[in-house]
Amino acid sequence: MQMDHGQERLDDRPVAELPAVAVTRVAEPQETAAAVAHRRERLLAALTLIAGIGLVVALPFALRTGAEFFLPVTAALVVAVALVPLLEWLERRRVPSGAAAFLCVGFFLGLVNVAIASIIVPASGWVALLPSRIGQVKSTIKPIMEIYQSLDRFINETTRQVAISRASGVRTVTLETPNSLLDLVASSAPHAIVQMFFGTLVIYFFLAGWTAMRRRTITSRGSFSSAMATARVIQDVVDATSSYLTTITLINLVMGVAVAMAMWAIGMPTPLMWGGMVALLNYVPYLGPIAAALLLALGGLMTFPDPWSALLPAACFVAIHLVEANAITPTIVGKKLTINPLLILVALSFWGWVWGTTGALLAVPLLIILKTVLDAAGKPDIAGFLFEDGTLARPPHDEAERDEG
């Protein structure tokens, strides 16, 4: 009992008056609890990191495998977000939501039909004409190829040495050109038509329920500040996406008209098709103009017998594009939106790999939506998560033990 009373008196004294052994015994449980809490935080951080890496790795394969569902839904949502300002303009004029959504969908389908009639139908005629014009293309580029005869001879000799000869039958392909939109739709794949119809329904129902959905999302927040933040994020996403697509569409239309007039002036057949094709391909940064120049060069080779005249369509487009890319677009779009070119290239390669040409067209709008959401919600500090107090940081006592060792 005396020892117990003595121990109580010892424990009641201030820490400064306790012996060193007693201070160590008091501090050990606190250090052990801190170490356990730190290990628990490191474990949770490691699990979060592993789950995040797994999601990032699996997501593109899931999107690519389920392209028949995800592609039309994503494309429809991007188009619907771009049409929200038109919907709100109609609703402010007391047009019911359902009728306003129907008018927006009709406006969009009208633009699509104009694009199909002016681009796809004439382009199918050029594709059908290509086999019969191969000889003309070869004779047109023959003077240019003569400059590289030595290189061509070297390549042919090397190819003959390593090539394996095998007989193959000659196959004749006959392409039938659709004469109308009905023929084009009838010759399309059924699942593509179903996807287009499904995407149109997604656009309509998204727009029809947009006002109620936005109101419900904002009013369901727990506080006024949270509601205002949600409203700001939604409005920023709509404004950034619709502003970019509207501005780029107007720029592309002006450039398409300029290219069409240039093609008409030099005697290129179907100038409206070339202007529409240039306007469409210019939605894809960097890669679209290159593809447009190559197609115009091929069209010139199929049309003009002189090699320098054949390159004139591509040269006209390059001149117009240089003015647009270096003077018009930076002046107009640069004031509203600035995106790192590296991010654009990564987005183009990623979405192009996942969904092909349609994915490349959607790459920049999706990048804008993601950037707007991250700017409003805050970007994740991955470096701080890993190296400050996160997964890869050593606990303090581990560093002390390593220094002592």
DRENTOR-30824 format. One line per 10 residues: number of its first residue (from 0); their letters; for each residue x, y, z of C-alpha. Coordinates in steps of 0.001 Angstrom, whole numbers, plus 500000, padded with zeros to 6 digits. Example, Ala and Ser with C-alpha at 12.3 -4.5 7.8 and 13.67 -1.06 7.14 Angstrom:
<nodes>
0) AS) 512300/495500/507800  513670/498940/507140
</nodes>
This chain:
<nodes>
0) MQMDHGQERL) 500000/500000/500000  502865/502301/500787  504339/501624/497387  501001/502404/495813  500713/505730/497653  504275/506533/496689  503568/505724/493068  500485/507982/493128  502539/510819/494603  505149/510226/491913
10) DDRPVAELPA) 502565/510347/489123  500968/513492/490548  504181/515470/490271  504772/517686/487192  506559/516093/484260  509566/518361/484786  510035/516889/488315  509675/513234/487224  512743/511084/486712  513888/510424/483161
20) VAVTRVAEPQ) 512605/506833/483260  509111/508007/484248  509040/510626/481475  509988/507949/478948  507195/505687/480152  504639/508505/479818  505813/509543/476323  505991/506018/474874  502187/505500/474579  501812/508897/472893
30) ETAAAVAHRR) 504558/508113/470343  503066/504674/469716  499609/506177/469084  501100/508767/466697  503009/506061/464813  499879/503896/464507  497845/506853/463261  500544/507708/460726  500704/504110/459469  496899/504079/459175
40) ERLLAALTLI) 497003/507281/457118  499734/505833/454901  497698/502668/454365  494581/504643/453410  496648/506843/451100  498230/503791/449472  494842/502164/448929  493483/505397/447452  496492/505692/445162  496182/502077/443978
50) AGIGLVVALP) 492450/502478/443349  493076/505709/441426  495763/504105/439249  493500/501134/438585  490641/503422/437578  492850/505467/435252  494248/502321/433615  490885/500567/433266  488789/503566/432187  490052/503908/428580
60) FALRTGAEFF) 489613/500185/427924  486094/500309/429366  485251/503336/427213  486698/501657/424127  484921/498368/424746  481602/500063/425447  481952/502603/422628  478517/501731/421224  476991/503130/424428  479492/505669/425781
70) LPVTAALVVA) 480280/507378/422450  476736/508490/421519  475972/509439/425128  479126/511542/425467  478685/513195/422072  475033/513925/422831  475871/515475/426210  478543/517720/424670  476105/518859/421967  473359/519371/424565
80) VALVPLLEWL) 475617/521498/426775  476513/523606/423725  472782/524088/422997  471890/525173/426550  472296/528944/425811  469845/528624/422911  467453/526698/425173  467644/529360/427883  467123/532107/425303  463931/530414/424141
90) ERRRVPSGAA) 462718/529818/427722  463220/533482/428584  460733/534196/425789  458161/531989/427554  458633/528974/425292  457881/525785/427285  460870/523603/428094  459683/520694/425954  459019/522895/422929  462305/524759/423387
100) AFLCVGFFLG) 464200/521459/423556  462417/520275/420402  463391/523475/418564  467020/523090/419670  467130/519488/418472  465555/520512/415170  468157/523259/414743  470969/520776/415385  469530/518153/413019  469167/520812/410349
110) LVNVAIASII) 472863/521634/410617  473728/517928/410425  471578/517442/407310  473193/520443/405626  476632/519025/406419  475667/515599/405043  474175/517043/401883  477107/519355/401191  480007/517124/402253  479286/513405/402501
120) VPASGWVALL) 477193/512918/399370  479668/514715/397033  482615/513086/398821  481221/509634/398054  481327/510596/394381  485013/511496/394667  485718/508172/396376  483944/506304/393569  485957/508303/391012  489322/507580/392620
130) PSRIGQVKST) 490029/504148/391038  489566/505538/387527  491801/508532/388256  494786/506644/389636  496436/506669/386220  496014/510420/385937  497408/510917/389427  500488/508877/388533  501049/510811/385302  500573/514123/387110
140) IKPIMEIYQS) 503115/513424/389814  505578/511756/387427  507606/514959/386823  507936/515447/390559  508892/511834/391160  511629/512039/388560  513510/514314/390931  513750/511429/393365  514594/508672/390876  517796/507702/392598
150) LDRFINETTR) 516081/507363/395964  513215/505439/394382  515662/503062/392684  517441/502398/395968  514163/501698/397744  513018/499339/394976  516265/497361/395021  516140/497034/398787  512506/495987/398669  513185/493304/396050
160) QVAISRASGV) 515913/491819/398212  513775/491450/401341  510313/490956/399808  508647/487569/399565  506847/487054/396329  503403/485565/396494  500600/485399/394022  497430/487215/394752  494304/487603/392739  493172/490955/391495
170) RTVTLETPNS) 489911/492039/393026  487640/494546/391374  485652/496806/393639  482637/498707/392407  481401/501632/394459  477864/502856/394044  477403/506520/394753  474323/507480/396801  472241/510032/394963  470292/511372/397933
180) LLDLVASSAP) 470134/511478/401713  467663/508587/401646  470137/506409/399740  472899/507373/402142  470817/506528/405211  469622/503261/403652  473200/502203/402913  474451/503040/406429  474993/500423/409088  471841/499797/411160
190) HAIVQMFFGT) 473662/500148/414484  474959/503578/413428  471389/504711/412744  470309/503369/416137  473177/505255/417802  472205/508486/416060  468587/508072/417121  469649/507260/420685  471934/510294/420792  469130/512538/419509
200) LVIYFFLAGW) 466848/511302/422304  469568/511971/424890  469942/515542/423606  466193/516163/423726  465561/514776/427211  468677/516466/428610  467515/519839/427300  463881/519277/428273  464847/518577/431885  467796/520969/432087
210) TAMRRRTITS) 466105/523814/433988  464455/521535/436549  467593/519435/436966  469781/522491/437538  467309/523972/440031  467084/520673/441924  470864/520263/442002  471396/523750/443418  468554/523741/445973  469541/520324/447334
220) RGSFSSAMAT) 472828/521695/448734  473162/521909/452501  474222/525541/452701  473905/528760/450732  477632/528878/449952  477540/525311/448659  474526/526120/446492  476263/529177/445041  479422/527178/444347  477401/524484/442548
230) ARVIQDVVDA) 475556/527088/440495  478836/528759/439572  480412/525468/438435  477381/524561/436291  477269/528004/434700  481033/528033/434055  480882/524653/432319  477979/525748/430112  479524/529119/429296  482997/527761/428506
240) TSSYLTTITL) 481774/524847/426366  479113/526742/424435  481326/529791/423964  484193/527720/422575  482028/525640/420238  480065/528669/419009  483189/530722/418372  485065/527879/416667  481994/527063/414569  481753/530639/413302
250) INLVMGVAVA) 485479/530746/412540  485327/527405/410730  482308/528500/408705  484078/531683/407591  487180/529727/406682  485068/527121/404862  483399/529846/402803  486810/531340/401979  488154/527937/400891  485030/527235/398828
260) MAMWAIGMPT) 485401/530562/397021  489078/529867/396379  488286/526403/394995  485604/527900/392736  488038/530536/391505  490683/527999/390464  488157/525655/388822  488021/522874/391426  484866/520712/391153  482365/520696/394056
270) PLMWGGMVAL) 483848/523720/395849  481109/523656/398492  482161/520154/399522  485797/521212/399977  484781/524221/402035  482540/522104/404267  485226/519450/404649  487784/522068/405705  485308/523567/408197  484639/520129/409704
280) LNYVPYLGPI) 488267/519003/409909  489322/522288/411490  487497/521214/414671  490431/518838/415257  493448/520974/416218  496774/520353/414466  495789/517059/412822  492636/518293/411068  494338/520956/408910  497038/518452/407903
290) AAALLLALGG) 494397/515965/406769  492538/518725/404896  495704/519784/403040  496444/516173/402045  492896/515616/400790  492979/518842/398799  496292/517815/397278  494792/514459/396280  491741/516195/394823  494002/518525/392844
300) LMTFPDPWSA) 495973/515593/391459  492707/513952/390383  491543/517165/388661  494478/518995/387075  497029/517446/384676  499817/519854/385605  501581/519005/388915  501958/522625/390000  498327/523391/389256  497364/520227/391149
310) LLPAACFVAI) 499079/521567/394277  497278/524915/394013  494169/523840/396042  496314/522706/398958  498421/525874/398714  495309/528078/398831  494050/526266/401902  497416/526494/403671  497518/530245/403057  493978/530718/404425
320) HLVEANAITP) 494704/528461/407399  497871/530357/408317  495899/533593/408490  493168/531911/410566  495527/530100/412957  497932/532977/413567  495692/536040/413445  491975/535309/413764  491692/532414/416237  494304/533665/418779
330) TIVGKKLTIN) 492694/537104/418773  489153/535817/419360  489519/532515/421229  492721/533398/423081  490917/536067/425118  488278/533595/426301  490132/530340/426740  493773/529292/426964  494751/525616/427010  498230/524150/427090
340) PLLILVALSF) 499027/522747/423598  500544/519662/425234  497219/518921/426933  495446/519293/423584  497809/516812/421913  497427/514328/424772  493623/514687/424654  493611/514221/420862  495746/511086/421041  493756/509638/423955
350) WGWVWGTTGA) 490232/510206/422630  491335/509413/419075  492652/506061/420294  489509/505375/422325  486819/506469/419842  488589/507204/416551  487695/510269/414485  484618/511094/416577  486741/510962/419712  489215/513406/418157
360) LLAVPLLIIL) 486340/515796/417422  485191/515549/421055  488681/515849/422561  488842/519627/422991  485245/520104/424294  485786/517319/426840  489107/518884/427843  487374/522245/428316  484681/520691/430520  487274/518882/432655
370) KTVLDAAGKP) 489439/522002/432957  486459/524162/433954  485352/521707/436650  488888/521401/438061  489370/525170/438057  486165/525602/440033  486523/522626/442385  490311/522756/442830  493037/520715/441185  494397/517679/443080
380) DIAGFLFEDG) 497883/518124/444558  499313/514744/443583  502903/515672/444468  501867/516819/447928  499716/513717/448354  502689/511475/447594  505659/513216/449152  504547/515592/451921  502295/513604/454257  501110/510954/451868
390) TLARPPHDEA) 501918/507505/450644  505632/507740/449925  506623/509925/452910  508530/508301/455749  507176/508668/459299  509314/510856/461580  510529/508020/463799  511613/505987/460746  513758/508898/459579  515258/509258/463075
400) ERDEG) 516096/505545/463225  517655/505686/459748  519813/508699/460791  520945/506945/463961  521832/503812/461978
</nodes>
